[in-house]
Amino acid sequence: MPELAGAVSVRTEFDALERVAVCAPTHFFPTPPINARQEAELRDGPPIDGDRLAEEHAGMVAALAAHGVETVDLAPEPDAPYMLNARDPAFVVGSRLFVSRMRVDVRQMEPASVEKQLRSRGLVDDAAVVALDAGFLEGGDVIVDGGTVLCGVGERTDSVGAAGLADAVRDEFAVMEVPLADGVLHLDTAVGLAPGLALVWPDGLAEPASVLRYLESRGDVVTVNRRQRLGFATNYLLLGPTRALLPAGLPRVAELLAARGIEATEVAFDEHHRSGGSIRCATMPLRRTKPG
């Protein structure tokens, strides 16, 4: 409980990851599809396999532990089948935890549960928590890139939610809204960042020119092809400036990261992909620190 001072901190997604919240898919159950990928998978293939989801989650947690990252296990709620995507119901920017406002009915109980659990463990208190009172905002639409926070606006996050985030962080960060194309679930399914590199699926951006100018100003921009997009090429998790967790089956992405000195540990996540999410979706960084 005495953890509170400095317990949460994310000032850039490239700093060393010390602590991350995850949620096991214990209570996953089939629902009517809640995203385009899930709809296609359930139309063309078998039901999502809960046992495989559990195996993939365990493999991810083991990989995090092998890299010395502490995991905070959120207790899954029986009536919240998608809490396995821990990124969405809350997220950290700077030294504050933002409690999401979620658009989809079946996920609306998640933010309050996550906030309550983190409070009970002494990881956040009133001073650290920001609960927006209007609009919609989800963690998968938020990428912290140093002094700039990219915020996707589309299927799950709206301009009102993005504006609320911008107002809350204006003393430390500039928020750049990124309009998403129809059917794109979150920003992190269209854009992935690393030091000096951006992976982008341009068709996922409704107005690509402005965000591409920004991305080009910070390094190389590489376009993701259809096969890589289906493998969630932009949805990796940086563990620090030289390490990452990457969905298995993306050799070109691993090469691009390696060329910039980032060693990727591959994690099998195919069944998670069928549900519409991947490794970044399944992890909520709580604390990152500058190496050295």
N, C-alpha and C positions, 0 to 999 in steps of 0.2 A: 503493500500500500504506500510506503514512503517514496515511491518511484516518481511522483508527479513532475518534479522540475526537469524540463527538457525531455520528457518521456516521448513526445511525438515531434518529429522534425523532418520535413522533406523540402529542401531548397533547390535541389536539382535531382533529376532522376539518374544522374551518373555518379553520385556519391556512393560510398560503400553502404550497402544494405545491412543493417544490424538486426532489425526486428521487423517481422511481417505477420499480419493476421491472415489466417486461412480458415476455411470452413469445409469440413468433410461432407460429401454428398449423401449423408446417412438417410435423409428423408426425401431424396429425389423421387419424384413419381411423375408419370406422364400427365401432361396437360395439353389442351389445345395449343398449337405452336405459338410462341411469343416473339419469334423473329424469323426472317426470311430463310436463313440457313436451316434452322430447325424444321421449318415447313417443308423444304425441299427434301431433307433427309428422311423425314417421316412419310413423305409421299412415295419416295423411290426405294426405301430400304426398310429394314426391320426396326422395331422399337429400340429406343436408347437403352443400353444395357447398364443397369445400376451397379452390378458387380465390377464391370470394367471401369466405370467411373471411379469406384472406390480404389481399385488397383492403381489407376493413373494418379489419383490424388496422393496415395501413399508413396508412389515413386517420386512425385514432385517434392513432398515433404522430406523424403530421404535425401534428395539432391540438395535441398536448402541446408539441411543439417550438415551434410558433407562439406559445404562451403562455410560453415560456421555461422549461419544465419539462425537467429532465434525465431521460432514460430509461436504465435499466440493462437491457440485453437479456439475459435468461436464455436459455441454450442449451437448446432443446427436446430432450427425451429420445425416442429412436425408439419406445420401448414405452410412452409416456405420452401418449396422444392428447388428453388434456384439460388439459395444462399451459398452454394458452392462457388458462385461468382462473387467472391468477397470484395472485389474492387468497387463494385457499384453502390452499395448502400451507404458508404462513408469513405472519405479520403482525406489525406493530410496535404495541406499546402502551407509552407512555412512552419510555424509552431502551433498550428490550430487544426483541429479535426472538423471537417465540414460534414454535416449530416445531410444526406441526399434527400431529395423529394422525387419519388419514383412514380412513373406514369402508369405502369402496368399493375393492375389490381392484385395479381397473385404475388407481387413483390413488395407491396406497400408496407407490410409489417416489418420488413428487414431493417430499415434504418434505426428505428427505435430500439430494436433488439440489440443491434451492434453497439449503439451508443451506451445502452445500459450495461452491457457486458464489459466494455472498455472502462467505464466509470468504476464498476465493481472491482476491477483489478488494479485500480489506482493508476491508470494510464492517461486519463483525461479528467479534468474538472470543469467547472463552469467557465473559467477564464479561457480554456482551450477549445471549447466547443462553439461552433457556429451553426445554427439551425436557420436556414432561409425560410422566409414566410410566404414566398410567392414563386410561381413558376415551377419548372422541373429541372433537375440537375442530377447527373449520375457520374460516378467516378470513372467509368470507362471513357468518358468524353474529356477528361482532364489530363493533360501532360505538362509537367513542370520542367521547363527548360531554362534553368537559371532564373534571370529576372523576368522572363516571359512565361506566362501560362497560356498554353493553347487550349481552347475550349470548343469542342465540337457542338454544333447546333443542328438538330435534325430530329430523328425518330424518338429519342429519349430525353434530350436536353433542349430546352427552348431558350429564346433570347432573354426572357425575363430571368430565368435561372442563371444564365451566363452573366447578366448585368449585376445580379445580386452577388455573385462571386467576385466580379471586378470591383464592386464597391467595398467589399469586405477586405480585399487584399491590396487596395490601391496605394497604401503607404510603402509597400515592399515589392509588388509585382505589377506588371502590365498584363492585362488579359487580352488575348487576340481571339476573337470569335472565328471559327472555321465552319462555314455552312457545309453540311453533308448532303450527298445525293439521296434521293428517295430509296428507302430500303436498306440504307447503311445503318447498322445498329449503333455503333459507337465510333468515336474518332480513332481509337486504337486498333480498329479493324481496317483502317485506311492509311494510317501514318505510324511509323515506328522510328524512334530517334536513338542515336548513339553519338558519342563525341565525334564531330566532323562528318557525320553520315545521317542521311534520312532515307528510309525506305517508304515509298509512296505508291498507293494505288490511285492514280489520278481520276479514274471513273467514279471513285467513291466521294469525290469532292464536288460540290455544286458550283463553286466559284474558285477553281484551282489557282488562278493567276496570282492572287495576293499571297496565299500561303506558300506557293512555290517560290516566290521572290524571297520570302522570309527564310525558307529552308535553304535556298541556294546561298543566302548570305552567311550561313553558318557552316557550310561544308558541301560535300558531294550529295547529290540527290539521285537515287537509283529507283527506277520504276519496277514495281512488282507485277509479274505476269499472272495470268489466271490460275495456273497450277499453284504458284506460290501463295496467292491470295487464299485459295481454298485450304492451304496448309497453315493459314494464319501467320504469314511471314512477318507481319508488323507487330505481332502480339507476343514478343519475347519479353523477358524480365531481366533488366540489367542488375547485376549484383554489385557493381562498382565499375570503375573506369576500365578494368581489364577482364571482367568475367560476366557471363550471362547464362541464363537458362533459356533454351530454345526448343520449340516443338520439334520432335524428330521428323526427319524426311525433308529437310530444307538445306541441302548441301551448299547451294549457291549463297544463301544467307550466311551460313557458317563461314564461308570463304570471305565474304565481304567484311564480316566482323573480325576475322583473324587478320585480315590485311591492315586493320587499325589497332592491332594488338589486343583484341578482345577474344578470349577463349570461351567458346560456347559449349556448355554441357547439354546434351540432347535428352529430352524427356518425352516418353510416349504419351500422346494426348489426343489420339484419334477420336475416342468416344466423346470427350469433351467438345471436340470440334463439331460433332454431329448435333450437339445441343446449342451450338452457336457461340461458344467461348473457347478461350485457350489459356495459356499460362499467365499472361498479364491479368486477364479477367479474374483468375482464381486467387490472386494475391493482392493484399492491401498493405503497401509499405507504411510502417508506423514511424520508423526512425532510420535516417541515413546520416552518415557523418563523413566529413572530408578525410580522405586517406592521409595518414601521416600527421 
